[in-house]
Amino acid sequence: MADFPDYKTVSVASLVPYARNSRTHNAAQIDKIAASIREIGFLNPIITDGQSGIIAGHGRVLAAQKLGLATLPVIEASHLTDAQRRARRWLNHTPSVRRRRPPTTSRQGSTDPHAPNISAE
């Protein structure tokens, strides 16, 4: 069984957005995320690459900035390979309907050229 990475607290200003992030958030979406954080707290940590680069959580970071938060919970996923980071970004930004495939099939048959070759095993 894999070890669970530790949560860390980092400064919001130190987080670096992924330049090729395929998902954008409009003002209404950021407002909704901010309202959720205000109401129930920050329950979903940002995932970074170990060098403050955001893998997942761009919208949450924007909402935290809007709320004036100074620090955020982060999981550093420095153990991921480049391919695993790309897969994690793709999975995070792709609607679940598009990624429904049997757990052991590859991207074969997928129309998305960025679909990672992953397995649920």
Buried (B, 14 or more C-beta within 10 A) or exposed (E): EEEEBEEBEBEBEEBEEBEEBEEEBEEEBBEBBBEBBEEEEBEEBBBBBBEBBBBBBBBBBBBBBBBEBEBBBBBBBEEBEEEBBBBBBBBBEBEEEEBEBEEEEEBEEBEEEEBBEBEEE
